[in-house]
Amino acid sequence: MNETKQSTQEQENAITRNAFWATIALAAITFLVSGYFFTVLFRESRTLVVYVAMAVFLSGMTMMVTSIMFTIRGRQETGVKLAFYMLFVLGVAAVGLFQGRVFTVAPSVLVISIITVNWLIPRQLRPKYAALIVVGTLLMGAIEWVDPPWRIEVAAANAGPIGAVIFTIVLIVLAFSQYRNYSLRTKLLAGFLLVAIVPLGILFFIQQRGSRQNLTEQANIALQGSAAQTVEALDHFILDGLNDVRTAAQLHIFEEYLSLPASERANSETEAVVYEDLLSIARRDQIYISSVGLLDLKGKNLADTTTSEIGEDNSDQLYFKEALKTNLPYVSPVVIDEGVSTLFFTAPVRTHQGKIIGVLRIRYNAASLQAILVDAAGTAGVRDGVVDLLDENHILLGISDAPDEILHTLTVLPAEKLAQLQAENRLPEGPAESLSINNTDLAVGLNNFGQQPIFPIESEGEQAAAASMQHQPWVVVFAQPQQDYLAPLAEQTRIATIVILLIVGLVAVFGFVVAQSFSNPVVRLTDVAQQISAGDLSAQAKVESKDEIGTLAGTFNIMTSQLRELITTLEQRVADRTKDLEAAQVQMARRAVELQIVAEIATKASQATNENDMLQTVVDLTKESFDLYHAHIYLFDETKSKLVLAAGAGEVGSRMVNEKRSIITNHPRSLVARAARTAQGAISNDVSKEPDFLPNPLLPDTRSEMAIPIVSGDTVFGVLDVQGNIVDRFTDEDVAIKTTLAQQVAASLANLRQYQISQKMARELGVVANVSTSTATITEASRLLQEVVDKTKEAFSLYHAHIYLLNETGDILELAAGAGNIGKQMVSEGRQIPLNSEKSLVARAARTRVGAVVNDVSADPDFLPHPLLPQTKSEQAVPMIVGDKVLGVLDVQSEQLNRFTEIDVNITTTLASQVAVALQNARTFSQAQHQAQRESMLNTIGQKIQSATSVEAVLQIAARELGRALSAPMTIAQLGKGAKEHDNGSGDAN
Amino acid sequence: MKTFRFLSIILVAVFVITACGASAPAAKNPPLKVGYSLWPGWYPLIIAHEKDFFAKHNVEVELVFYSTYAAALPDFGSGKVDGTGLVVGDVLPLIKDNNGKIILVTDNSNGADVIMAGPEVTSPADLRGKRIGVGLGTFGEVLARQMLTANNIPLVDVSIVPVGPEDVPGQLGTDIDAGHTYEPFSSEARQKGYHAIFSSTETPGLIADVLVFRTETLNKRPEDVRAFIAAWFEALEWWQNNQKEGNALIAAATDQNPEDISTDGLKLFNQADNLATFQQGTDTRSIYFTTQEYVTFYQNTGVLTILPDLNQLLDASYLQ
């Protein structure tokens, strides 16, 4: 999330940055174009339109600087608006002020403005600006349509290539700076294009060089040929002129005329003929021959087709002097004659003897030379060829494309030279500067053309070939703009450009396709990845090829599916867990409810004072509260050998209880027995599947059953058995709940039983006290013992009770008292048990001084059934001890099994102790009585003895009395020494 | 979107570069140089120039004034001017290798061209043995010869002296006894007491004044030439509708008195007249016929070496 935010922030920053630079670029481009137009205008002649235009473009430049300032100051939107509006102002101005600009200006403005609107204008303002674009474009179109007359033509500067180079560099720099941001496809495409264009470009460059050389060579040859041709034409003209003047000079009439005396010449017949002939000569070229005249030897013009020339003195003229001097026809340099550049052909007129008598002069307009040059330029087959004719002073005598430059010098002449030439009428009047066309390149080329007949005229962008004339010291220069003969190169470039564009296009298409095939899977893979990252795990990458990308896609899919699986299972797990939790919650709630029920049941159970009531309450409530089919409780019998049905819910339960149903504890398949045995709850959730299930006709709908042991501490009391009328009624949870219930039941049961025991003990102790109390006053031992056994038997509801007393020697237990008649009979039988009898319970109790119990005499192999006591099932023998003396054993018997518990033993032992004390008391009392009798007897004896007067009598009396007292048949009195102790009768008797 | 940006950058580049570089329509053409001399039939040039009809028709024209009619010939022949006003006959010896074409008939001289003579010559018949000043080989010579022929005077009975019409007033009475000239020089001669003994009224259609242009210029700049002619016709119409104002303009440009400007004795040809005259015909209403007359004349006077092809020489295609 945080990361997304950050990247959004980054994107926004990037957009702002781009907008900033784009605005700067827009303003800069507009500034440059304005500046360009402004500088172009600088070179134009100043007219109002030019001034207006300059003002517009200057303000354009200022505005663009302002726009850039705005942008830099953070007011980019203002900058954009300013640049946008100014763009249209400048566009409209350019179209409105300059001719022929609409086709370049309007689309440029259109495209730039569309891009500007698209990139830089906020979305909500776009319609407005789009409307502005339409209006502006329509305005430009309208201006072009109206074609206002004030529009001027402005020469284009060669800014194209420079602009292209700058733009290319900017583009490349931009491209590289943005390289990181390009998509894979763009990079691949760029790579393809680079690979295609660079070799093509190099090849193209090499070919261009070669072609350029070839073309230049061809052009040189053509130029040389043309120059030679022109020279020939000019030479021909000169030679013809010389020939013409030479032959014309031979006309006889001239000799005749000149031979006439001067006075006879005027208006003579001869003169008329001379004029006729001069006219005829002039008609040879009516356009360029401006006059034909005849000069005498003094240089005076005697007859001329131009009458104003007649009579003039030409003796100082070079053409006159040279003709006379060389005796040959002569052609003059081009001189200015009466404002016209002129060429004089002269030839001496001779007598038939060969004597020179005058000079014939044909005056040619030097335009004839120009005409020849124009012809030559036109017919040379050199496109846009320009022919210059220069004399030895580098004065232009003719120039095919610029007649105004005739009689100008190539370079500024030194004053002296200028003055000389002007004096010779070879240059018009004027300062040297104004007479120069300042073509230094041509001057230099001409100076060296002897070595290098072909040379470039850099300043004109021309290639020139020079050739010297034969009949005049003149030079012909045939020049051609390089771009003309390089036109094929331009054409080649054009074709090459088309081809390159075509190839670039093809490569672009091919590259695009390949790049697509490379990048599309990746792009699609990226899309899929993005989908997945957006959470759509069902997105699948298409495996389109068997290459690495295909492998990647495949791997990706596997990864995705794993991810999907993971997430799906996670979801499942979460769902399960939730479900579990919900179930647990429900269960908890249920459990709480059930525990509540359990608590209630337990409460109710605890309120019962009676085991059966309690158990009945439990089963009834359990069945009802837990909505069970049935519930009942089995309890162990005393021997735990079987489980006896103790309580059952409802009528069915009662009936079954009445039937005294029970289950043997070791029953191998009984659920109840198992629960009891293992002290673990047991469930059978589909009883029909239990092979040994015994359907109970009273409970026909039982489908599932659960048996829970009733356990308290280590004691298993029995089993709570519940039944449902549906399959799968019980769960472990139920086991737990019912176990809790069972534990409560067990606790209640234990309490109840404890209570019963306590009650019984209290009751029995009461009995003991009663027995002790009622017997304590009996001083006669036999009656005491009889009373004890009778009362014991009665009070404790025993089968039988009797007491054995240890005889005086302490080795035999003699039956002293027995309850009832049977007891009296047995006592009368004088029953005895030797103390050391191993098998006798009674003997054991006496020996060990601890109560002994046999709760099932039938199981005791040592038990000696008594024929008088056939019903004896259990027996208890407790010793009667006083101090540390065992007086005898109280032995009780019951016709019940397990009649005696530990408590019984204790109680009986207590009773036995009481009886023993009472017995001891009775014995002591009887002994005391006996002693008193004896002492009185002794007293009597003593008295009798004392009354006796003799020793014999004394002895007699003593022996008799003693024998009586001691019930001894014979008493011997013997006198001896010593024995004075009388404590122990028997001892004494010894 | 990216592609769009890329393309748009390329487009901007292309347009900006072309806007800077290739925007000029080829090289700028120099003005059309058109020569004229003092002849009322060619004054529409001055009107068109002064009233900016050339600019209106989007053609730049530089007028080249020749003080002598003959001076136009070498200049045109050597290509110093693109076109010039000439009399149809004078075009014939000038044209070599089809390097010029007659594209417009400006007017027909109908009395404006005159042969002036002194008081001693009352009629052409009196010219026998006299010197006649004409522009050698020009239409003036043709007119003079027509006069001689019309009056049955053999050429040998007179002396032809090369004198341009401009010089006739000056040389009459000294170098020549009669001479061909026209306005304003004819008026000048009249003021000196000379009178006309022959005029172009007697040779109807013979002196047809034309505009001749170099073929090279015609081939290179046909639209400019058409515009030039359109401006010409417009100027002509304007002048005819605004005689006084037009005359004043012309007077100012040629340093004459406005009242001396007159189109008397010549019929100016508008577009319709031109279209009419550029039809084959059997009299001088057809420029073809008139030109052929000159051809025949030059043949007869031995001036022509090669017969010109009139179909190439006369070109009406720039009239519209």
Chai-1 contact restraints between the chains, C-beta under 6 A:
chainA,res_idxA,chainB,res_idxB,connection_type,confidence,min_distance_angstrom,max_distance_angstrom,comment,restraint_id
A,Y36,B,C20,contact,1.0,0.0,6.0,A-B,restraint_1
A,G100,B,P25,contact,1.0,0.0,6.0,A-B,restraint_2
A,R101,B,S23,contact,1.0,0.0,6.0,A-B,restraint_3
A,T104,B,T18,contact,1.0,0.0,6.0,A-B,restraint_4
A,T104,B,A19,contact,1.0,0.0,6.0,A-B,restraint_5
A,T104,B,S23,contact,1.0,0.0,6.0,A-B,restraint_6
A,P107,B,F15,contact,1.0,0.0,6.0,A-B,restraint_7
A,S108,B,F15,contact,1.0,0.0,6.0,A-B,restraint_8
A,S108,B,V16,contact,1.0,0.0,6.0,A-B,restraint_9
A,S108,B,A19,contact,1.0,0.0,6.0,A-B,restraint_10
A,V111,B,L11,contact,1.0,0.0,6.0,A-B,restraint_11
A,V111,B,V12,contact,1.0,0.0,6.0,A-B,restraint_12
A,V111,B,F15,contact,1.0,0.0,6.0,A-B,restraint_13
A,I112,B,V12,contact,1.0,0.0,6.0,A-B,restraint_14
A,I115,B,S8,contact,1.0,0.0,6.0,A-B,restraint_15
A,E153,B,K28,contact,1.0,0.0,6.0,A-B,restraint_16
A,A155,B,A24,contact,1.0,0.0,6.0,A-B,restraint_17
A,A155,B,K28,contact,1.0,0.0,6.0,A-B,restraint_18
A,A156,B,S23,contact,1.0,0.0,6.0,A-B,restraint_19
A,A156,B,A24,contact,1.0,0.0,6.0,A-B,restraint_20
A,A159,B,C20,contact,1.0,0.0,6.0,A-B,restraint_21
A,A159,B,G21,contact,1.0,0.0,6.0,A-B,restraint_22
A,G160,B,I17,contact,1.0,0.0,6.0,A-B,restraint_23
A,G160,B,C20,contact,1.0,0.0,6.0,A-B,restraint_24
A,G160,B,G21,contact,1.0,0.0,6.0,A-B,restraint_25
A,G163,B,I17,contact,1.0,0.0,6.0,A-B,restraint_26
A,G163,B,C20,contact,1.0,0.0,6.0,A-B,restraint_27
A,A164,B,I17,contact,1.0,0.0,6.0,A-B,restraint_28
A,F167,B,A13,contact,1.0,0.0,6.0,A-B,restraint_29
A,Q286,B,P93,contact,1.0,0.0,6.0,A-B,restraint_30
A,Q286,B,L136,contact,1.0,0.0,6.0,A-B,restraint_31
A,Q286,B,G137,contact,1.0,0.0,6.0,A-B,restraint_32
A,I287,B,L73,contact,1.0,0.0,6.0,A-B,restraint_33
A,I287,B,P74,contact,1.0,0.0,6.0,A-B,restraint_34
A,I287,B,G77,contact,1.0,0.0,6.0,A-B,restraint_35
A,I287,B,L94,contact,1.0,0.0,6.0,A-B,restraint_36
A,Y288,B,P74,contact,1.0,0.0,6.0,A-B,restraint_37
A,T305,B,P162,contact,1.0,0.0,6.0,A-B,restraint_38
A,T307,B,D175,contact,1.0,0.0,6.0,A-B,restraint_39
A,N365,B,P74,contact,1.0,0.0,6.0,A-B,restraint_40
A,A367,B,P74,contact,1.0,0.0,6.0,A-B,restraint_41
A,A367,B,S78,contact,1.0,0.0,6.0,A-B,restraint_42
A,Q370,B,S78,contact,1.0,0.0,6.0,A-B,restraint_43
A,A371,B,G77,contact,1.0,0.0,6.0,A-B,restraint_44
A,A371,B,S78,contact,1.0,0.0,6.0,A-B,restraint_45
A,V374,B,S78,contact,1.0,0.0,6.0,A-B,restraint_46
A,V374,B,G79,contact,1.0,0.0,6.0,A-B,restraint_47
A,P403,B,K80,contact,1.0,0.0,6.0,A-B,restraint_48
